[in-house]
Each structure stands twice: as C-alpha cells, then as structure tokens.
Amino acid sequence: MAINIVVAGGNYAGLNAVRHLYSTLIASAKAPKVNITLVDRRDGFLHYIGITRGITEPHFGQKLWVPYTNVPWLQHPQITIKQATVQGVHPQHIELASGEQLRFSHLIVALGQSRFAPIGASSPTKHDFEQQLHAAFAQIKQAHRIAVVGAGAVGIEMAADIKSDFPDKSVTLVHSRELPLPGPFSDELRHKVVDILQNQLQIDLVLGQRVVAQDPPSEDMAYSWDKQATTPPEQVSSMVSAAAAAADNISLALSGASGQHKMQSDCVLRCLGTLNQHHLLHLPDQVVSKAGIRVLDTLQIDDPAYSHIYACGDICARNAVKLAGVAMYDAYVAATNIARSIMGAPDELMHSPQFPPKILLLMGKQHFAMEADRRVWSDDETRPFVLDDMGLQRCIEALSLHQEPAAYSPFDPPPAF
C-alpha cells in the first residue's frame, strides 16, 4: 500500500516537517518510497516574526515571503504542494474547503493559530501580501494619532515599530492589565519594557484600562469564531482608520479601576491575541480543546487509536509561549518519528522536551529586551541575538529554502537546539 504522508499547514512547523521528511525518506536511498503532500493556503513561506516591521516598512515586508516555487527540493516528484484551505481533520483524511478529501497513512497537523488582519495574513500569494502591507502602511502614514490595543508581544512590537518609523506621530498603547506582556515572565522584564516604551520611545501607555467600546468599530469586534468558522480570522480586519471609515475620528471608551473615560484616535490596531483552529479537528473531545491538541512527548495525539497522527507548532496544547524555534524543533521530532515508524522502529521514537519560557522583544531597531533561563538578560548579552532582518536569513537557512537539504538517517543523534 502506498505510504501517503500529509502535512496540514506550512510555515515554521509544517515546512520544517516536510524538510526533514525529505531528508530521511526521499534523499535517503535506504527509505521506502513515500508521497508527501503539503497543504497550505499560501503559496510560500512567511516569516511572521517580522510582520510588524513589515507593516511599517513595506520594502522590508516584501522580503518576508519566499514562494515555494523558489525552493528547488520542493519540486521533487514525490512532493506535492497543494494550495488550499483545510476545512476539517478526520482520523483517516483531511477535507479541503473545495470538498476534496486527502487520505493519509500519516498526518502532521501544523495549522498554527490565527490572528486578525493585518497581523494575520490572509494573502494567498506574495503579490497579495505586499498589497496588504501597503494598505495597512497607508492608513498608518495618514494618521496623526494611533492607538494600539493590547500589550502582548505583538502589540508591544507593533507600537514600537510605528513610533520608531514615525517618531512625530502620537502613539498610544492600551492594555487591560497594570503591566504589559501577559504570560510566564517576570515583573522585572515588564518594567524594563515599560521604561523602553514610555521613556525611550515616548509611547503613551494606558495601563489597567480595557477598551469596552469603539466607534466606528473594526470588523473583528463582531466576529464569532464558532459561528463564522468558514471565514478565517486573517480575512477579518482588526484595524480601522478614521479616513477609511469616513469619520472625523475614532472614539475609544475605556474602563478600569480609575473609572471610565474616552480617548480619540485617527487609527486603531487591535492586537488581542490568537485564535485556535480546534473546530477543524474532528477528533475525540479528550484530545482537542480550545487550548489546542493534546499530544504526547513523541508529538503523537494523546490517544493510542490515533498514533499515526502527529501535531506540532502553535496548535499543540503544550509550551506556554509559542515560539517559531520550538515549532521547528517539534516538527523535526514529528517527522523523525514518522520516518522511524515507516523504517520499522515504531518503538524507538524521539521525545520532545518541554522548553522553558523565553522571549525576545524587538522594540524598533534600537531597543530590545530578553528573558531566558528564568532571568532578564543584559543588553550586552542580548545584542548578539538582535538581527537587522529579524532572523529571516537564519530561518531561510534552517528550512533549507535556498539549498538542498542533506540526507540523513532518522536514527542519527538530534541536532543541538
């Protein structure tokens, strides 16, 4: 029987899974013949780490997209790239929005998480992506007063990139908690971020205040993930400008411990976290929740009846902080374990560790803050990790987008991480 491996979702996790399946099962002469299908709604890799700067600098943003047609090894006859939207994941097949069904012997679910536009990119092609960036850039450029709602990592970097590229604009960052950056991080890091944003970048911080109303509203404010699941969040805008809405200004109603008040803005970007695509997973309730897919350390779904299905990246209900590097490593583990199973060693599977939380915040081109190993790193320690291209070239090299991946055995020792 043909061995058909399907990878649902691309980017850091899905594309790296295909890269390692290629190295172990196609480039290696010892492996049996397999067919690999990558299903992705985009026609290329998108370096999401650089998205906020791509919005404020479209000339940089256009570099973030690498079309699959530019990757030579993806043109191998045993690899199929199917540009399509996954509509459902079932125990033996995935269903596409077109109604087509793809059956598999092994599946890797790498669907990630969704964000509203413009942070979330609905663009199917690089050309469409560039148009999306220019549209968001034009709204920011035209505005004088800009409000960013939500001071998670993306909101922090969005506000910082706007202020860095448009220092004469008034930029306000609004957050419902008393300090920015939710998650398993120290208050020392949060206070450092506040100092950079407020005192060095001159961004106005409104902390401990929740936006309870916005007039005119943005599309995402009326969005229901459960009721509108056929419309991906990436196709729903979280951005509104007074000019685009033909309004004099945008009114935000805020509420917090100090009471209620209003603020006015010319442009609002809402950066309020991610949405999980759990509704696409037609699998047992005990392994699927709003937190994602429960997996074993082998990255197999946590149910012995579904040991042929793996999941990696942001869709997994593990690792409190979602990082591209962790997604890529987990993809390597999932691909390696599939290769080992196919080559007759299903009891010799790798285990992926639970990585401790860490984060590197890039606040414009001159400011940054990092916490790792349960401590805040000094600027001198952090600076070697701060790259002008926001890690694009490193990801291109790690994913072998410009060179042929080397063949290796799935039983070789794992790489350092």
Secondary structure, 3 states (H helix, E strand, C coil): CCEEEEEECCHHHHHHHHHHHHHHHHCCCCCCCEEEEEEECCCEEECHHHHHHHHHCHHHHHHHEEEHHHCHHHHCCCEEEEECCEEEECCCEEEECCCCEEECCEEEECCCEECCECCCCCCCCHHHHHHHHHHHHHHHHHCCEEEEECCCHHHHHHHHHHHHHCCCCEEEEEECCCCCCCCCCCHHHHHHHHHHHHHHCCCEEEECEEEEEEECCCHHHHCCCCCCCCCCHHHCECEEECCCCCCCCEEEEEEECCEEEEEEECEEEECCCCEECHHHECCCHHHEECCEECECCCCEECCHHHCCEEECCCCECCCCCCCHHHHHHHHHHHHHHHHHHHCCCCCCCCCCCCCCCCEEEEECCCEEEEEECCEECCHHHHHHHCCCCCCHHHHHHHCCCCCCCCCCCCCCCCCCC
